[in-house]
């Protein structure tokens, strides 16, 4: 126990010096406003409208994966390495060019699918999809630009931009949604990403200045990582939003979908710790990728601590969530409590896999993340499809949680094989 406390103290000092707490507190601040806006939006919108918005967000989130095509991930990996800063700028500039092509192609394809009402059988979703889809462009480039700053370890700058942009977005969402309902939420959603793009561009525009070398010559080195990153992100994204896609097509009760969507919004708050650690750890795992013994020591040490932290968070949530929801919403979303409790277990196992995946990413074993994600997608689809047919919305809730539980053990085997073969 004494040894564990000393390791936690050492971790605290190291992570403080690396900017972890700047990013953590900015993430807490950002997610507080994001969660607060979701709570207020839940007050303004009906559960049905909340569920429809959540499905729209799921479609756009997966579309962003196609638009980025893994070039944000290849930028993070390549620009994290010990290379000349000029080469890092060239790699970044080339990624922007490649992302422009993939984003335009994705946007055109989805616009056509929406025009023929292939996206959904819900008239509301078909009506607003093309407007919501505009967010694809700034969201895709924001991911790329954040990845570049993350690779350069500009953690405090990332934290500052996140706080500024999300504060403005929070204000827009509350005010415009209040006056214009669902249409107002969508407009505010778009404006939030636009302002984030402006803040980011002000800080990276110098690195996008004219470069004399042929940027297309960097395609092979990007493609080495982006192809597997894209496949991994796609399978992960489809798995992450598979529940929403399934209920969109198989569940007719839109109120139940709204309750489930509200539960998902609550669980999103839990991702603060996991996402923060992922942002911090990838560049440092990447730096140590040439020394596998060092890499293994770092991983084994901090993975143990990460398990303890996530377990404590899981317990705290399940103790306090019921009185919190009942007090804030006066029984409006009480039916979502069972969903929240079950989905918190899903988050726990997902967080553990997320940490392992970050370590393999830093090691350059991006292909293993793809293999694992593909297995996860297949398992999740089979379980959720069988259960939703027999048990409706609860089949999806139990299915996605069981799927994450199974995948944790499968991915642990993949992870051990990957680093032992290094």
Buried (B, 14 or more C-beta within 10 A) or exposed (E): EEEEEEBBEEBEEBBEEBBBBBBBBBBBBBBBBBBEBBBBBBEBBBBBBBBBBBBBBBBBBBBBBBBBBBBBBBBBBBBBBEEEEEBBBBBBBBBBEBBBEBBEEBBEEBEEEBEEEEBBEBEBBBBBBBBBBBBBBBBBBBBBBBBBBBBBBBBEBBBBBBBBBBBBBBBBBBEBBBEEBBBBBBBBBBBBBBBBBBBBEEBBEEBBEEBEEEBEEBBEBBBBBBBBBBBBBBBBBBBBBBBBBBBBEBBEBBBBBBBBBBBBBBBBBBBBBBBBBBBBBBBBBBBBBEEEEEBBEBBEEBBEBBBEBBEEBBEEBEEEBEEEBBEEBEEBBEBBBEBBBBBBBBBBBBBBBBBBBBBBBBBBBBBBBBBBBBBBBEBBBEBBBEBBEEEBBBBBBBBBBBBBBBBBEBBBEBBEEBBEEE
